[in-house]
C-alpha cells in the first residue's frame, strides 16, 4: 500500500503511475473539507495560476519536457492535450475541464482510494509515503515535515493574474493576433499610447497592496513576479516585459503601439480571458480601479482577481536524491513544487519520476535515474545537487548536459538538444 498526501498535479500523476502497475494506493486530498487560500473547486489537479502549460515547441525546454512526458505515458499531459484551448504555440487548458478529466481518470482506477481528509501526521503504516502537498502545504503538516527533515522550511511568493469576461472587453480597441502574426491569432491585444501607458504606470506603482504578516519575508520568485513589483524597477520595465509591443501593429493607427497588454483564453468556450503577466498582490479594489485604466478594459467584469500566496519548498539538495526519495528515510518520497521544481509541467514530471521508482521498488526492479541529457533527468539532478543558494527551478536548456559540439545558432542548438533528449527518453518507454 502506498499513501500519497496531496491530490494536485504531482500527486495525481504519482497515483496514476503506481496504480497502473497494479499497486494499491490511498490518495489523501483535503478538499472539499478544507481549502488553501488559492483553491476553489472540489476536483483533483486544480490549477490556480495561469491556465498555460507553456510552449509545445521542442525547441522550448518546457515544450520538450511535455514531449518527454507524452512518451512516458503521463496521465496529466494527456488530459491537458484533451482539454486544450487555442493559445498559439502554447498548450493552454480549460482549467475546469482539465481538473474534472483528471479526477474522472483517477476515480476510474480500481486500486486508487481517494480519501478527502487533511493529513497532519505522516502515516507510519504504509509501505511508501509520498508528500505531494504543493507550494501551499498546511501549517500543521509543514511542522511535521520540519520535524522529519530536521530543517527549517523555505518559502517564496507566487502571484496569480486576474481573469475577465470576454464580452466586457472593448473589441473596438482590442484586436486578435499573435506576435509577428505567428500562431492562431488567439490572444486579445490591447494597445496603449505613451500617455495612456505612463498614467497607468504611475497609478500602478503607487497602488495599495495586501499587507503580509510580520513573520513572512518577501522572497519573490522571478518567474512569477507581481506586475507592480516589476513596474517599480523602472518606467520602461513593463514595456520590455509583459507589455512589450514589438511584433504588433495597431490596426486603428497602422503603427506599432507604445505598449500592449495581452489577454489569453482561459476556458474552452472562450468566455473568460486572463491578463498575461499581470500576477499581482494589489488589493481587489485597486485591481479593479487600475486595470480598468487599460484601454479596452474600462468596463471589464473581473471573474477572479489576482492573489498572492505563500509557497513552501524544502531544501531538496540536502534532503533528496535524484528520484525525489528522502535520503534519511527511504520509505518517504516528495513530489511536486514542494521539492523546488517550479511550474505545472515540472511538478508533473517529478510525479512521474516518483511513481515509476516506487512501483519499481515494490516490484523488485531497479530504480530509474533519468540522464541529464533529458529535461526530466536534469530537473531531478538539479534538485539533488548541493547548492547553498537553492531556489525553485523551471525547465530550461541551461540545466541540460551540454552538446559535445559548440553551436552558436540557438535554434539549431536547441533542436539538437531536443532530438538527443527524445532519443534518450524513448529508451525508457
C-alpha positions in Angstrom: 0.0 0.0 0.0 1.3 3.4 -1.0 0.0 6.6 0.7 0.0 9.8 -1.3 -0.6 13.1 0.5 -2.0 15.7 -1.9 -4.1 15.4 -5.0 -2.6 18.1 -7.0 -0.7 17.8 -10.3 2.2 15.8 -8.9 0.1 13.6 -6.5 -2.3 12.7 -9.2 0.5 11.7 -11.6 2.1 9.6 -8.9 -1.2 7.9 -8.1 -1.8 7.0 -11.7 1.7 5.6 -12.4 1.7 3.4 -9.3 -1.9 2.2 -9.7 -1.3 1.4 -13.4 1.2 -1.2 -12.3 -1.3 -3.0 -10.0 -0.3 -1.5 -6.7 -2.9 -0.3 -4.1 -2.9 3.5 -3.5 -4.5 5.7 -0.9 -4.7 9.3 -2.2 -5.4 11.9 0.5 -6.9 15.2 -0.6 -8.2 17.6 2.0 -10.7 19.4 -0.4 -13.6 19.9 -0.2 -13.4 19.7 3.7 -10.6 22.3 3.7 -9.3 24.7 1.0 -6.0 26.5 0.7 -6.1 30.3 0.1 -5.8 29.8 -3.6 -8.0 26.8 -4.3 -11.7 26.9 -5.1 -13.0 23.7 -6.7 -13.5 20.2 -5.4 -11.6 18.3 -8.1 -8.0 16.9 -8.2 -5.2 18.6 -10.1 -6.7 22.1 -9.8 -4.6 24.8 -11.4 -4.7 28.2 -9.7 -2.2 30.5 -11.5 -2.1 30.7 -15.3 -4.0 28.2 -17.5 -1.0 27.8 -19.7 1.3 24.8 -19.7 3.7 26.9 -21.8 5.1 26.2 -25.2 4.6 23.0 -27.2 7.7 23.5 -29.3 10.5 21.1 -28.8 13.0 24.0 -29.1 11.5 25.3 -25.9 12.6 23.5 -22.7 9.0 23.2 -21.3 7.8 22.0 -24.7 10.5 19.4 -24.7 9.6 18.2 -21.2 5.9 17.8 -22.2 7.1 15.6 -25.1 9.2 13.5 -22.8 6.2 13.0 -20.6 4.0 12.1 -23.5 6.4 9.4 -24.5 6.3 8.1 -20.8 2.5 8.0 -20.9 1.8 10.9 -18.5 -1.9 11.0 -17.5 -1.9 14.7 -16.8 -0.3 15.7 -20.1 -2.8 13.5 -21.9 -5.6 15.3 -20.0 -4.1 18.7 -20.8 -4.0 17.8 -24.5 -7.6 16.7 -24.5 -8.8 19.8 -22.7 -6.7 22.4 -24.5 -7.9 25.8 -25.7 -6.4 27.9 -28.5 -3.2 29.5 -27.4 -0.9 29.7 -30.4 2.2 27.6 -30.0 1.4 27.1 -26.3 -0.6 24.4 -24.5 -3.3 26.1 -22.5 -6.2 24.3 -21.0 -9.8 24.9 -19.9 -8.9 24.7 -16.2 -12.3 23.3 -15.1 -12.5 20.6 -17.7 -8.8 19.7 -17.1 -9.3 19.0 -13.4 -12.6 17.2 -14.0 -11.0 14.9 -16.5 -8.0 14.1 -14.2 -10.4 13.4 -11.4 -12.5 11.1 -13.6 -9.5 9.1 -14.7 -8.2 8.7 -11.2 -11.6 7.6 -9.9 -11.8 5.0 -12.7 -8.6 3.3 -11.4 -9.9 0.4 -9.2 -6.9 0.3 -6.9 -6.9 4.0 -6.0 -8.9 5.0 -2.9 -9.5 8.8 -2.7 -9.8 10.0 0.9 -11.0 13.6 1.5 -9.3 14.3 4.7 -6.5 16.7 5.9 -3.3 14.8 6.9 -1.5 16.4 9.8 0.8 13.5 10.7 2.9 11.4 8.3 1.5 7.9 8.2 3.6 5.1 9.6 1.6 2.1 8.4 2.2 2.4 4.6 4.9 0.7 2.6 5.7 4.0 0.9 4.6 7.6 1.6 4.6 10.4 -1.0 4.3 14.0 0.2 2.9 16.0 -2.7 1.2 18.8 -0.9 2.5 21.5 -3.2 3.5 25.1 -2.5 0.6 25.7 -0.1 1.3 23.0 2.4 -0.7 23.5 5.6 0.9 24.8 8.7 0.4 21.6 10.7 1.9 19.3 8.0 4.7 21.8 7.4 5.7 21.4 11.1 5.7 17.6 10.6 7.9 18.0 7.6 10.3 20.2 9.5 10.5 17.5 12.3 11.0 14.8 9.6 13.8 16.6 7.8 15.4 18.4 10.7 15.5 21.5 8.5 13.7 24.9 8.6 11.1 25.3 5.9 11.9 27.6 2.9 9.4 29.7 1.2 8.9 32.2 -1.6 5.8 34.1 -3.0 3.7 33.3 -6.1 1.1 35.5 -7.6 -1.9 34.7 -9.9 -3.2 37.0 -12.6 -6.8 38.3 -12.8 -9.4 36.9 -15.2 -12.1 39.0 -17.1 -15.2 38.2 -19.1 -14.5 38.4 -22.8 -17.8 40.1 -23.6 -16.9 43.0 -21.4 -13.7 43.7 -23.3 -14.0 46.6 -25.8 -13.1 44.9 -29.1 -13.2 48.3 -30.9 -9.9 48.8 -29.1 -8.7 45.2 -28.7 -7.7 43.0 -31.7 -6.9 39.4 -32.1 -3.3 38.4 -33.0 0.0 36.8 -32.1 3.3 38.5 -32.1 4.7 38.9 -35.7 1.5 37.3 -36.9 2.5 33.8 -35.8 0.3 31.2 -34.2 -3.5 31.1 -34.3 -4.2 34.8 -33.6 -5.9 33.8 -30.3 -4.6 36.5 -28.0 -6.7 39.7 -27.4 -4.3 42.6 -27.7 -4.9 46.0 -26.1 -2.6 48.7 -27.4 -1.6 51.7 -25.3 -0.1 55.1 -26.4 2.6 56.8 -24.4 0.2 59.0 -22.4 -2.1 56.1 -21.5 0.9 53.9 -20.5 2.6 56.4 -18.3 -0.7 57.3 -16.5 -1.3 53.6 -15.9 2.3 53.1 -14.7 2.1 55.9 -12.2 -1.1 54.6 -10.6 0.3 51.0 -10.6 3.5 51.8 -8.7 1.6 53.8 -6.1 -1.3 51.3 -5.6 -2.2 49.7 -2.3 -1.0 46.1 -1.9 -2.1 43.4 0.5 -0.1 43.6 3.7 1.8 40.5 4.6 2.3 39.1 8.1 5.4 40.2 10.0 6.9 36.7 10.0 6.7 36.5 6.2 9.7 37.5 4.1 9.4 38.8 0.6 11.2 36.3 -1.4 9.6 36.7 -4.8 10.4 34.1 -7.4 11.5 35.9 -10.6 9.4 33.6 -12.9 6.1 34.8 -11.4 6.8 38.3 -10.3 3.9 40.6 -9.4 3.3 43.2 -12.0 3.5 46.1 -9.5 6.9 44.9 -8.3 8.2 44.7 -11.9 6.8 48.2 -12.6 8.7 49.7 -9.7 12.0 48.7 -11.3 11.7 51.4 -13.8 9.1 53.2 -16.1 10.1 51.1 -19.1 10.5 47.7 -17.4 7.0 46.6 -18.3 7.5 47.7 -21.9 10.4 45.3 -22.1 8.5 42.6 -20.3 4.8 41.6 -20.4 3.7 44.8 -22.2 6.4 44.6 -24.9 4.9 46.0 -28.2 7.4 44.5 -30.6 5.8 42.4 -33.4 2.4 44.2 -33.3 0.7 46.8 -35.4 -2.3 48.6 -34.0 -5.0 48.3 -36.8 -6.5 51.6 -35.8 -3.3 53.6 -36.4 -1.3 51.2 -38.6 1.7 51.8 -36.3 3.4 49.9 -33.5 1.8 50.7 -30.1 3.9 52.3 -27.3 2.9 49.3 -25.1 0.5 46.4 -25.4 -1.5 44.3 -22.9 -2.3 40.7 -23.9 -5.1 38.5 -22.7 -5.1 34.8 -23.1 -8.2 32.5 -23.5 -8.8 30.8 -20.1 -11.6 28.3 -20.9 -12.8 26.2 -23.9 -15.8 28.4 -24.6 -13.5 31.4 -24.8 -15.8 33.4 -22.5 -13.0 34.3 -20.0 -9.5 35.6 -20.5 -6.6 36.1 -18.2 -4.3 39.2 -18.3 -1.0 37.8 -19.3 1.9 38.7 -17.0 -0.4 40.5 -14.5 0.2 38.3 -11.5 -0.4 40.7 -8.6 -0.6 41.4 -4.9 -2.8 44.5 -5.3 -5.9 44.8 -3.1 -9.0 43.8 -5.1 -10.4 47.3 -5.2 -7.1 48.6 -6.6 -7.1 45.9 -9.2 -10.5 47.0 -10.4 -9.5 50.6 -10.4 -6.1 50.4 -12.0 -6.6 47.5 -14.5 -9.7 49.3 -15.8 -7.4 52.1 -16.9 -6.1 49.8 -19.6 -7.7 50.8 -22.9 -10.4 48.2 -23.7 -10.9 47.2 -20.1 -12.7 50.3 -18.9 -15.9 48.2 -18.4 -14.4 44.8 -17.9 -16.0 42.5 -15.4 -13.5 40.6 -13.3 -14.3 36.9 -12.8 -11.4 36.4 -10.5 -8.9 38.9 -9.0 -5.3 38.2 -8.7 -4.0 36.8 -5.4 -0.6 36.3 -3.8 0.1 33.4 -1.6 2.9 31.8 0.4 4.7 28.9 -1.4 6.7 26.3 0.6 9.5 24.2 -0.6 12.1 22.0 1.1 15.9 22.2 0.9 16.0 19.3 -1.6 19.7 19.3 -2.4 20.4 18.3 1.3 17.4 16.1 1.6 16.5 14.2 -1.6 18.2 12.0 -4.1 17.6 12.1 -7.9 14.5 10.0 -7.5 13.0 12.5 -5.0 13.5 9.9 -2.3 14.3 11.2 1.2 17.9 10.3 1.9 17.3 9.8 5.6 14.2 7.7 5.3 13.8 5.6 2.1 10.2 5.0 2.8 9.3 8.6 2.1 9.3 10.5 -1.2 8.5 14.1 -2.1 6.9 15.2 -5.3 5.8 18.5 -7.0 6.6 22.1 -6.3 7.4 21.4 -2.6 10.7 19.9 -4.0 11.7 23.1 -5.7 10.7 22.2 -9.3 8.7 25.3 -10.4 5.8 25.0 -12.8 2.9 22.8 -13.7 4.7 20.5 -16.1 7.8 20.3 -13.9 5.6 19.2 -11.0 4.0 16.5 -13.2 7.5 15.4 -14.2 8.6 14.9 -10.6 5.4 12.9 -10.0 6.2 10.7 -13.0 9.7 10.0 -11.6 8.4 9.2 -8.1 5.6 7.0 -9.4 7.9 5.0 -11.6 10.5 4.5 -8.9 8.1 3.5 -6.1 6.4 1.0 -8.5 9.9 -0.4 -9.4 10.9 -0.7 -5.8 7.8 -2.6 -4.8 8.1 -4.8 -7.8 11.8 -5.5 -7.0 13.1 -3.7 -10.1 16.0 -1.3 -10.3 15.3 2.4 -9.7 15.3 4.7 -12.6 17.6 7.8 -12.7 16.9 9.6 -16.0 20.1 11.1 -17.6 20.8 14.9 -17.5 20.6 14.9 -21.3 16.8 14.9 -20.7 14.8 17.7 -19.1 13.1 15.3 -16.7 16.5 14.0 -15.7 18.2 17.4 -15.5 15.5 18.7 -13.1 15.9 15.6 -10.9 19.6 16.2 -10.9 19.2 19.9 -10.1 17.1 19.4 -7.0 19.6 16.8 -5.7 22.8 18.7 -6.4 24.4 20.6 -3.5 23.5 24.3 -3.7 23.9 26.8 -0.9 21.5 29.3 -2.6 18.9 26.7 -3.7 15.8 28.3 -5.4 13.0 26.8 -7.4 13.8 25.9 -11.0 11.8 25.8 -14.2 12.6 23.6 -17.1 15.4 25.2 -19.2 18.1 24.2 -21.5 20.8 25.6 -19.2 20.5 22.6 -16.8 20.9 20.0 -19.6 24.3 18.3 -20.2 26.0 20.4 -23.0 26.4 19.0 -26.5 29.9 17.8 -27.4 30.0 20.3 -30.3 29.7 24.0 -29.8 26.8 25.6 -31.8 26.3 29.3 -31.9 22.8 29.3 -33.5 20.4 28.9 -30.6 17.6 27.4 -32.7 19.9 24.7 -34.1 21.5 24.1 -30.7 18.1 23.7 -29.0 16.8 21.4 -31.8 19.9 19.1 -31.3 19.4 19.1 -27.6 15.7 18.2 -28.0 16.5 15.4 -30.6 19.0 13.9 -28.2 16.6 14.1 -25.2 13.8 12.5 -27.1 16.0 9.6 -28.3 17.1 9.1 -24.7 13.6 9.0 -23.3 12.4 6.5 -25.9 14.8 4.0 -24.4 12.8 4.1 -21.2 9.3 3.8 -22.7 
